[in-house]
Amino acid sequence: MKRIMIWIVVLMFFISTTPAFAKYEKGKSPDPSKKAYEHANENARFKRTGDVKTEDAEKAVKRSEKEAQKAKKEAEKKAEKEKKAAEKKAQKERKEAEKEAKKQQKEAEKAAKEMNKKLGK
């Protein structure tokens, strides 16, 4: 009984490990059919070893374009920030100059009043 079981297991092992061959119909071969060639698109992309390099190059180009756009945006933001800072500084200096002018005007008016008092007017 053991021998029969062993032979059955061995036979099943050999049967399961043999490759299954596809049977072709009469006149058919494993090559693509004529219809496949007729419907093939000239612009179809297939993964080939040579295409991997071009895809990597395309990805690198896209990545560099994105980085360039990002750098451009950052430069624009930085320029805008510097422009706002310069405007703010100019506005602050203008206000200080106006304060100084008002101060000098008040001092001049005060001096004029004193001179008018001295002259008796």
C-alpha positions as CSV (number, residue, x, y, z in Angstrom):
1,M,0.0,0.0,0.0
2,K,2.9,2.3,0.8
3,R,4.5,1.6,-2.5
4,I,1.3,2.5,-4.4
5,M,0.9,5.7,-2.5
6,I,4.6,6.6,-3.2
7,W,4.2,5.9,-6.9
8,I,1.0,8.0,-7.1
9,V,2.7,10.9,-5.4
10,V,5.8,10.6,-7.6
11,L,3.6,10.3,-10.7
12,M,1.6,13.4,-9.6
13,F,4.8,15.3,-9.1
14,F,6.1,14.5,-12.6
15,I,2.7,15.4,-14.2
16,S,2.5,18.7,-12.3
17,T,6.0,19.7,-13.3
18,T,5.8,19.0,-17.0
19,P,5.2,22.2,-19.0
20,A,1.8,22.5,-20.6
21,F,2.1,23.0,-24.3
22,A,-0.5,25.0,-26.1
23,K,-2.0,23.3,-29.0
24,Y,-2.4,25.4,-32.1
25,E,-5.3,25.1,-34.4
26,K,-4.5,23.9,-37.9
27,G,-2.6,26.6,-39.8
28,K,-2.2,28.8,-36.8
29,S,1.1,29.6,-35.2
30,P,2.1,31.4,-32.0
31,D,2.9,34.5,-34.0
32,P,0.5,37.5,-33.9
33,S,-2.4,37.3,-36.2
34,K,-2.8,39.5,-39.3
35,K,-5.6,41.4,-37.7
36,A,-3.2,42.4,-34.9
37,Y,-0.8,43.9,-37.5
38,E,-3.7,45.6,-39.2
39,H,-5.0,47.2,-36.1
40,A,-1.6,48.1,-34.7
41,N,-1.0,51.8,-34.2
42,E,2.2,53.4,-35.4
43,N,2.3,55.6,-32.3
44,A,1.9,52.7,-29.9
45,R,4.5,52.6,-27.1
46,F,5.9,49.3,-26.0
47,K,8.3,48.7,-23.0
48,R,11.6,47.8,-24.4
49,T,15.1,48.1,-22.9
50,G,15.9,51.0,-25.1
51,D,12.7,52.9,-24.2
52,V,13.6,52.8,-20.5
53,K,16.5,55.2,-21.1
54,T,14.3,57.6,-23.1
55,E,11.6,57.4,-20.4
56,D,14.1,58.2,-17.7
57,A,15.4,61.1,-19.8
58,E,11.9,62.4,-20.3
59,K,11.2,62.2,-16.6
60,A,14.5,64.0,-15.9
61,V,13.5,66.7,-18.4
62,K,10.1,67.1,-16.8
63,R,11.6,67.2,-13.3
64,S,14.1,69.9,-14.4
65,E,11.3,71.9,-16.0
66,K,9.3,71.7,-12.7
67,E,12.3,72.7,-10.7
68,A,12.9,75.6,-13.1
69,Q,9.3,76.8,-12.7
70,K,9.6,76.4,-8.9
71,A,12.8,78.4,-8.9
72,K,11.2,81.1,-11.0
73,K,8.2,81.3,-8.7
74,E,10.5,81.5,-5.7
75,A,12.5,84.3,-7.4
76,E,9.4,86.2,-8.2
77,K,8.2,85.9,-4.6
78,K,11.6,87.0,-3.3
79,A,11.6,90.0,-5.7
80,E,8.0,90.9,-4.6
81,K,9.0,90.6,-0.9
82,E,12.1,92.9,-1.5
83,K,9.9,95.4,-3.4
84,K,7.4,95.5,-0.5
85,A,10.3,95.9,2.0
86,A,11.8,98.8,-0.1
87,E,8.4,100.5,-0.4
88,K,7.8,100.1,3.3
89,K,11.3,101.6,4.1
90,A,10.7,104.5,1.7
91,Q,7.4,105.2,3.3
92,K,8.9,105.1,6.8
93,E,11.7,107.5,5.7
94,R,9.1,109.8,4.0
95,K,7.1,109.9,7.3
96,E,10.2,110.7,9.3
97,A,11.1,113.5,6.8
98,E,7.6,114.9,7.1
99,K,7.8,114.8,10.9
100,E,11.2,116.6,10.8
101,A,9.7,119.2,8.4
102,K,6.7,119.8,10.7
103,K,9.1,120.1,13.6
104,Q,11.3,122.6,11.8
105,Q,8.2,124.6,10.7
106,K,6.9,124.7,14.3
107,E,10.3,125.9,15.5
108,A,10.3,128.6,12.7
109,E,6.8,129.7,13.7
110,K,7.9,129.9,17.3
111,A,11.0,131.9,16.4
112,A,8.8,134.2,14.3
113,K,6.4,134.8,17.2
114,E,9.3,135.6,19.5
115,M,10.7,138.0,17.0
116,N,7.3,139.7,16.6
117,K,7.1,140.0,20.4
118,K,10.5,141.6,20.6
119,L,9.6,144.0,17.8
120,G,6.4,144.9,19.6
121,K,3.9,143.8,17.1
